[in-house]
């Protein structure tokens, strides 16, 4: 397996990754392009402000109470999106949350905090546990994703609300796949589309494809049905990404939201990554990420370490150490989710078996073993030449104690149980 000479991504990374002649991946090149001087961020900011001006005019024309919709989960990106739109630009957004049920205490805490600090109205749709269980089990067995309903819900509900409330503008944060693997370029000014929702977020499945499978009914899939083209066209709906218009560094934005709006990071050692502020609202993320590792041989530690490497806060050698420590860890919550879905752990692994990438995995004597990993490759001249300039803001520095887990200097407890102690079970509401 080939690995990026700069970060830690393998060539089988999903959804798509491309290596150039220097062995550097498209995700690294995308992040590199964002820092280039020829990117006119002032011009992009002006374009964004023009979009907001149009939103204000449309609100008055339609007689609406809200200028736009912001999909939120309660995470650090949600805080930043709402803060920027509400406090910096003075718009009145309607917040929309799809409650997928698999909530971590830190997620519930931060969503409540976001609503309180922003003063914004919130529409929250809570999926029923019976339908969640049926859909999660079926999609785990079909595509190896027990959180399919997350992506389907949050990529659909805002547009259902947009049609129902006649609010044309939906504002997302970063384009996640661009930041990770460079699936699009900065010049594309990509916007949200129904096609990308299906192909990238929903694994190529529309909700109607699930009816009749695993006892899934038409009622079960109703929250995930995208508005038809006529309704989208009538309302003139568009979904934009803030990362097209502003420099994007999740760490810097998290620090700002801790200061401005009391966003809370967790203070305990996580099982699958050293990052203490990203994806902490999602209780099932450990199992979801473990599935990625079982299929493709890399996990969230690879994602997070690659981000740190690209920003010059961590060397490639340091990142490899985190990948070796975290990526293969079976999460302690796996038993809980197997019980919730009504399957055994043996069934869980059997579901994943045909999805394993044989470039990484080999079966012998009844057991699967990884035949390659980034930490099995030495860092040589090509990796050194491809490296980015290191800065003084080191990932595991004292200043970043509350943002990244350092066993030599663990984070201080916050005094809030939701942030200081992990739980085995989710809280549905």
C-alpha positions as CSV (number, residue, x, y, z in Angstrom):
1,X,0.0,0.0,0.0
2,X,1.2,3.5,-0.8
3,X,0.9,6.2,1.7
4,X,1.0,10.0,1.3
5,X,4.6,11.3,1.7
6,X,3.4,14.3,3.6
7,X,0.4,13.1,5.7
8,X,-0.6,9.6,6.7
9,X,-3.4,8.7,4.3
10,X,-3.3,5.4,2.3
11,X,-4.1,5.3,-1.4
12,X,-7.4,3.5,-0.6
13,X,-8.7,6.4,1.5
14,X,-12.4,7.2,1.0
15,X,-14.3,8.7,-0.7
16,X,-11.5,9.4,-3.3
17,X,-7.9,10.4,-3.0
18,X,-5.2,11.0,-5.6
19,X,-1.4,10.9,-5.3
20,X,0.7,13.2,-7.5
21,X,4.1,12.5,-8.9
22,X,5.7,13.6,-5.7
23,X,3.7,11.1,-3.7
24,X,1.6,13.8,-2.0
25,X,-2.1,13.3,-1.7
26,X,-4.9,15.5,-3.0
27,X,-6.0,16.3,0.5
28,X,-2.6,17.7,1.4
29,X,-2.6,19.7,-1.9
30,X,-6.1,21.0,-1.2
31,X,-5.0,22.3,2.3
32,X,-1.8,23.7,0.8
33,X,-3.9,25.6,-1.8
34,X,-5.8,27.3,1.0
35,X,-2.6,28.8,2.3
36,X,-1.3,30.1,-1.0
37,X,-1.0,33.9,-1.3
38,X,-2.9,33.9,-4.7
39,X,-6.1,33.0,-2.9
40,X,-7.9,36.3,-2.5
41,X,-9.8,35.7,0.7
42,X,-11.0,39.3,0.8
43,X,-12.7,38.8,-2.5
44,X,-14.2,35.6,-1.3
45,X,-15.5,37.4,1.8
46,X,-17.1,40.0,-0.4
47,X,-18.9,37.3,-2.4
48,X,-20.1,35.7,0.9
49,X,-21.4,39.1,2.1
50,X,-23.3,39.5,-1.1
51,X,-24.9,36.2,-0.6
52,X,-26.0,37.3,2.9
53,X,-27.3,40.6,1.6
54,X,-29.5,38.6,-0.8
55,X,-30.7,36.5,2.1
56,X,-31.7,39.6,4.0
57,X,-33.6,40.9,1.1
58,X,-35.3,37.6,0.5
59,X,-36.4,37.4,4.1
60,X,-38.1,40.8,3.9
61,X,-39.7,39.9,0.5
62,X,-41.1,36.6,1.9
63,X,-42.0,38.0,5.3
64,X,-39.9,35.4,7.1
65,X,-38.6,35.6,10.6
66,X,-35.2,34.0,9.7
67,X,-32.6,34.9,7.1
68,X,-31.1,31.4,6.7
69,X,-30.9,27.9,8.1
70,X,-27.8,26.5,9.8
71,X,-27.7,22.7,10.3
72,X,-26.2,22.1,13.8
73,X,-25.1,19.2,15.9
74,X,-23.7,21.1,18.9
75,X,-20.1,20.5,17.8
76,X,-17.3,23.1,17.5
77,X,-18.2,23.8,13.9
78,X,-21.8,24.4,14.7
79,X,-20.8,26.9,17.4
80,X,-18.5,28.7,14.9
81,X,-21.1,28.8,12.1
82,X,-23.8,30.2,14.3
83,X,-21.5,32.7,16.0
84,X,-20.2,34.0,12.7
85,X,-23.7,34.4,11.1
86,X,-25.4,35.7,14.2
87,X,-22.8,37.7,16.1
88,X,-20.4,38.9,13.3
89,X,-22.9,39.4,10.5
90,X,-26.1,40.1,12.5
91,X,-28.4,37.6,10.7
92,X,-31.1,35.7,12.4
93,X,-30.6,32.0,11.5
94,X,-32.9,29.1,12.2
95,X,-31.0,26.2,13.7
96,X,-31.9,22.7,12.6
97,X,-30.9,19.6,14.3
98,X,-31.5,16.0,13.3
99,X,-31.5,14.0,16.6
100,X,-30.2,10.6,15.5
101,X,-30.5,9.3,19.1
102,X,-26.9,8.2,19.5
103,X,-25.9,11.3,21.6
104,X,-22.9,11.6,23.9
105,X,-23.3,13.6,27.1
106,X,-20.8,16.1,25.8
107,X,-23.0,16.5,22.7
108,X,-26.2,17.2,24.6
109,X,-24.3,19.6,26.8
110,X,-22.8,21.5,23.9
111,X,-26.1,21.6,21.9
112,X,-27.9,23.1,25.0
113,X,-25.0,25.5,25.3
114,X,-25.2,26.6,21.7
115,X,-28.9,27.3,21.9
116,X,-28.5,29.2,25.1
117,X,-25.5,31.3,24.0
118,X,-26.8,32.1,20.5
119,X,-30.4,32.9,21.5
120,X,-31.5,31.4,18.2
121,X,-34.6,29.4,17.4
122,X,-34.1,25.7,17.0
123,X,-36.0,23.0,15.1
124,X,-35.1,19.5,16.4
125,X,-36.4,16.3,14.9
126,X,-35.9,13.2,17.0
127,X,-35.8,9.9,15.2
128,X,-37.6,7.0,17.0
129,X,-35.5,4.3,18.4
130,X,-37.4,1.5,16.7
131,X,-36.8,2.8,13.3
132,X,-33.2,3.8,14.2
133,X,-32.5,0.2,15.3
134,X,-33.9,-1.3,12.1
135,X,-32.1,1.1,9.8
136,X,-28.8,0.9,11.7
137,X,-28.8,-2.9,11.7
138,X,-29.7,-3.1,8.0
139,X,-27.1,-0.5,6.9
140,X,-24.4,-2.1,9.1
141,X,-25.0,-5.4,7.3
142,X,-25.3,-3.8,3.9
143,X,-22.6,-1.1,3.8
144,X,-20.8,-1.4,7.1
145,X,-22.3,1.8,8.6
146,X,-24.5,1.8,11.7
147,X,-24.8,5.6,11.5
148,X,-26.2,5.9,8.0
149,X,-29.3,7.5,9.4
150,X,-27.1,10.4,10.8
151,X,-25.9,11.4,7.4
152,X,-29.2,10.9,5.7
153,X,-31.0,12.9,8.4
154,X,-28.7,15.9,8.7
155,X,-28.4,16.2,4.9
156,X,-32.1,16.0,4.4
157,X,-34.0,17.6,7.4
158,X,-32.6,21.2,6.7
159,X,-34.0,21.1,3.2
160,X,-37.4,19.8,4.4
161,X,-37.5,22.7,6.8
162,X,-36.3,25.1,4.1
163,X,-39.3,24.1,1.9
164,X,-41.7,24.1,4.8
165,X,-40.6,27.5,6.1
166,X,-39.7,29.0,2.7
167,X,-36.1,29.9,3.8
168,X,-33.9,29.5,0.7
169,X,-30.4,29.7,2.1
170,X,-28.7,26.8,4.0
171,X,-25.3,27.5,5.5
172,X,-22.9,24.6,6.1
173,X,-19.4,24.8,7.7
174,X,-16.5,23.0,6.0
175,X,-16.7,20.8,3.1
176,X,-15.5,17.8,5.1
177,X,-14.4,15.5,2.2
178,X,-12.4,18.4,0.6
179,X,-10.6,19.0,3.9
180,X,-9.7,15.3,4.3
181,X,-9.0,13.9,0.9
182,X,-9.3,16.8,-1.5
183,X,-12.2,15.5,-3.4
184,X,-12.9,19.0,-4.8
185,X,-10.7,22.1,-5.3
186,X,-11.0,25.5,-3.8
187,X,-11.7,26.9,-7.3
188,X,-14.8,24.8,-7.6
189,X,-16.8,26.9,-5.1
190,X,-18.8,23.7,-4.7
191,X,-22.2,23.9,-3.2
192,X,-24.5,21.3,-1.7
193,X,-26.3,19.1,-4.1
194,X,-28.7,16.2,-3.9
195,X,-26.3,14.0,-5.8
196,X,-23.4,14.5,-3.4
197,X,-25.7,13.9,-0.5
198,X,-26.6,10.5,-2.0
199,X,-23.2,9.4,-3.4
200,X,-20.9,10.7,-0.6
201,X,-23.0,11.0,2.6
202,X,-25.5,8.2,2.0
203,X,-23.3,5.5,0.4
204,X,-25.2,5.6,-2.9
205,X,-28.6,4.8,-1.3
206,X,-31.8,6.7,-1.3
207,X,-34.3,6.1,1.5
208,X,-36.7,4.3,-0.8
209,X,-34.0,1.7,-1.5
210,X,-34.4,0.5,2.2
211,X,-38.2,-0.1,2.1
212,X,-38.9,-3.8,2.7
213,X,-35.4,-4.6,3.8
214,X,-34.9,-5.6,7.5
215,X,-38.5,-4.8,8.3
216,X,-38.0,-1.1,7.3
217,X,-41.2,0.6,6.3
218,X,-42.2,3.7,4.4
219,X,-42.8,5.4,7.8
220,X,-39.3,4.6,8.9
221,X,-37.6,6.3,6.0
222,X,-39.9,9.4,5.9
223,X,-37.4,11.7,7.7
224,X,-34.8,11.0,5.1
225,X,-36.8,11.8,1.9
226,X,-35.4,14.8,0.1
227,X,-37.8,17.4,-1.2
228,X,-38.7,16.9,-4.9
229,X,-37.1,19.1,-7.6
230,X,-40.2,21.2,-8.0
231,X,-40.2,22.2,-4.3
232,X,-36.4,22.9,-4.4
233,X,-36.8,25.0,-7.6
234,X,-39.9,26.9,-6.3
235,X,-38.1,27.9,-3.1
236,X,-34.8,28.6,-4.9
237,X,-32.9,26.7,-2.3
238,X,-29.1,26.6,-2.2
239,X,-26.6,25.2,0.3
240,X,-23.2,26.9,0.7
241,X,-20.0,26.0,2.6
242,X,-18.3,28.6,4.8
243,X,-14.9,27.0,4.1
244,X,-15.2,28.3,0.5
245,X,-15.1,31.9,1.8
246,X,-12.9,31.9,4.8
247,X,-9.6,30.3,5.9
248,X,-10.4,27.2,7.8
249,X,-8.6,25.8,10.9
250,X,-10.8,23.8,13.2
251,X,-8.4,24.2,16.1
252,X,-8.4,28.0,15.9
253,X,-12.1,28.1,15.6
254,X,-12.5,25.7,18.5
255,X,-10.3,28.0,20.6
256,X,-12.4,31.0,19.6
257,X,-15.6,29.2,20.6
258,X,-14.2,28.1,23.9
259,X,-13.5,31.8,24.6
260,X,-16.6,33.3,23.1
261,X,-19.3,30.8,23.9
262,X,-18.0,28.3,26.4
263,X,-17.8,25.3,24.0
264,X,-16.7,22.3,26.0
265,X,-14.0,19.8,25.1
266,X,-13.8,16.4,26.8
267,X,-11.1,15.9,29.4
268,X,-10.7,12.1,29.3
269,X,-8.6,9.9,27.1
270,X,-10.6,8.8,24.1
271,X,-10.2,5.3,22.7
272,X,-9.7,6.1,19.0
273,X,-8.0,9.5,18.8
274,X,-6.0,12.0,20.8
275,X,-8.2,14.9,19.7
276,X,-10.4,16.1,22.5
277,X,-12.7,18.5,20.6
278,X,-13.8,16.9,17.3
279,X,-16.7,14.5,16.9
280,X,-17.3,14.5,20.7
281,X,-21.1,14.9,20.3
282,X,-21.4,11.5,18.6
283,X,-21.5,8.6,21.0
284,X,-21.4,5.9,18.2
285,X,-18.4,7.6,16.5
286,X,-15.9,5.1,18.0
287,X,-17.8,2.1,16.5
288,X,-18.4,4.0,13.2
289,X,-14.7,4.8,13.0
290,X,-13.7,1.3,14.0
291,X,-15.7,0.0,11.0
292,X,-13.6,2.3,8.7
293,X,-10.5,0.7,10.2
294,X,-11.8,-2.8,9.7
295,X,-12.7,-2.1,6.1
296,X,-9.8,0.1,4.9
297,X,-7.1,-0.2,7.6
298,X,-7.1,3.4,8.9
299,X,-9.2,5.4,11.4
300,X,-9.7,8.7,13.1
301,X,-6.2,8.9,14.5
302,X,-5.1,9.0,10.9
303,X,-7.6,11.7,10.1
304,X,-6.7,13.8,13.1
305,X,-2.9,13.3,12.8
306,X,-3.0,14.2,9.1
307,X,-4.8,17.4,9.9
308,X,-2.1,18.3,12.5
309,X,0.7,17.5,10.1
310,X,-0.8,19.6,7.4
311,X,-1.0,22.6,9.7
312,X,2.6,22.1,10.8
313,X,1.8,21.4,14.4
314,X,3.0,17.8,14.3
315,X,5.7,15.9,12.4
316,X,4.9,12.9,10.3
317,X,6.9,10.7,12.7
318,X,4.9,12.0,15.6
319,X,1.7,11.3,13.7
320,X,2.7,7.7,12.9
321,X,3.0,7.1,16.7
322,X,-0.6,8.2,17.2
323,X,-1.8,6.0,14.4
324,X,0.0,3.0,15.9
325,X,-1.5,3.7,19.3
326,X,-5.1,4.4,18.4
327,X,-6.2,3.1,15.0
328,X,-6.5,-0.6,15.8
329,X,-8.3,-0.2,19.1
330,X,-11.6,-2.1,19.5
331,X,-13.9,0.4,21.2
332,X,-15.4,-0.5,24.6
333,X,-18.8,0.6,23.3
334,X,-19.0,-2.2,20.7
335,X,-20.7,-4.6,23.0
336,X,-23.4,-2.0,23.9
337,X,-24.2,-1.3,20.2
338,X,-24.3,-5.0,19.4
339,X,-26.8,-5.5,22.2
340,X,-28.8,-2.5,21.0
341,X,-29.0,-3.8,17.4
342,X,-29.8,-7.4,18.6
343,X,-26.7,-9.0,17.2
344,X,-23.6,-10.8,18.6
345,X,-20.1,-9.5,18.3
346,X,-19.4,-12.4,16.0
347,X,-22.2,-11.3,13.7
348,X,-20.8,-7.8,13.7
349,X,-17.4,-9.0,12.5
350,X,-19.1,-11.4,10.0
351,X,-21.1,-8.4,8.5
352,X,-17.8,-6.6,7.9
353,X,-15.9,-9.6,6.5
354,X,-16.8,-9.2,2.8
355,X,-16.1,-5.4,3.0
356,X,-12.4,-5.7,4.0
357,X,-9.9,-4.3,1.6
358,X,-7.6,-7.2,0.7
359,X,-4.8,-4.7,-0.1
360,X,-4.6,-4.3,3.7
361,X,-6.2,-7.4,5.2
362,X,-5.4,-11.1,4.8
363,X,-7.2,-14.0,6.4
364,X,-5.3,-16.9,7.8
365,X,-6.3,-19.7,10.3
366,X,-9.8,-18.1,10.5
367,X,-8.5,-14.7,11.7
368,X,-8.0,-11.4,9.8
369,X,-4.6,-9.6,10.1
370,X,-3.4,-6.3,8.7
371,X,-0.6,-6.9,6.2
372,X,0.3,-3.3,6.0
373,X,0.1,0.0,7.9
374,X,1.7,3.5,7.6
375,X,3.9,2.8,10.6
376,X,5.5,-0.1,8.8
377,X,7.0,2.3,6.3
378,X,10.2,4.2,7.1
379,X,10.3,7.9,6.6
380,X,13.0,8.7,4.0
381,X,14.1,11.5,1.8
382,X,10.9,11.8,-0.1
383,X,8.9,12.1,3.1
384,X,11.4,14.7,4.3
385,X,11.2,16.7,1.1
386,X,7.4,16.6,1.1
387,X,7.0,17.9,4.7
388,X,5.5,21.2,5.6
389,X,7.3,23.9,7.7
390,X,6.8,23.3,11.4
391,X,5.5,26.1,13.6
392,X,5.8,26.8,17.3
393,X,2.2,25.7,18.0
394,X,2.9,22.1,18.8
395,X,0.0,19.7,19.2
396,X,1.1,18.3,22.5
397,X,2.4,21.6,24.0
398,X,1.3,22.9,27.4
399,X,-0.9,25.5,25.7
400,X,-2.9,22.8,24.0
401,X,-3.3,20.6,27.0
402,X,-7.2,20.8,26.9
403,X,-7.4,20.2,23.2
404,X,-5.2,17.0,22.7
405,X,-4.6,14.1,25.0
406,X,-1.0,14.0,26.2
407,X,-0.3,11.2,28.7
408,X,2.6,13.2,30.0
409,X,0.4,16.2,30.8
410,X,-3.3,15.0,30.9
411,X,-6.0,17.7,30.6
412,X,-7.5,19.1,33.7
413,X,-11.0,18.1,34.7
414,X,-13.7,20.7,33.8
415,X,-15.9,19.9,36.8
416,X,-18.7,18.9,34.4
417,X,-19.6,15.2,34.4
418,X,-20.7,15.4,30.7
419,X,-17.2,16.4,29.7
420,X,-15.1,14.6,32.3
421,X,-16.5,11.0,32.1
422,X,-17.3,8.8,29.1
423,X,-20.4,6.6,29.2
424,X,-21.1,3.2,27.7
425,X,-24.6,4.1,26.6
426,X,-26.1,6.9,24.5
427,X,-28.8,9.3,25.6
428,X,-31.5,9.4,22.9
429,X,-32.9,12.8,23.9
